[in-house]
Amino acid sequence: MISGGNGVNIKSLNQGVLSQINISFPEIFKQAEIVQSLEKTKEKTQHLQSLYQRKLAILEELKQSLLHQAFTGALTNKSIDTSLTKVL
């Protein structure tokens, strides 16, 4: 396949050439291990995504609350500390 090529091009890529390529795969038990590992990783990343989405929502609420307090003159160090405690 490579010997008939020219630079980065392959002159004649066809079914005959492709059918001669040997592709190796891991044993079925190893494939199952890989799938299981990927599924666990997917679960963990979905859980983290959920946590971060909730944190972002809480931070947006905090932002709106602080803005409201600032514009109504109710913003104090104590109210900020109380709001931050809710986030953490």
Stockholm file with secondary structure:
# STOCKHOLM 1.0

chainA/1-88         MISGGNGVNIKSLNQGVLSQINISFPEIFKQAEIVQSLEKTKEKTQHLQSLYQRKLAILEELKQSLLHQAFTGALTNKSIDTSLTKVL
#=GR chainA/1-88 SS CCTTEETTEESCCCHHHHHTCCCCCCCHHHHHHHHHHHHHHHHHHHHHHHHHHHHHHHHHHHHHHHHHHHHHTCCCHHHHHHHHHHHC
#=GC SS_cons        CCTTEETTEESCCCHHHHHTCCCCCCCHHHHHHHHHHHHHHHHHHHHHHHHHHHHHHHHHHHHHHHHHHHHHTCCCHHHHHHHHHHHC
//
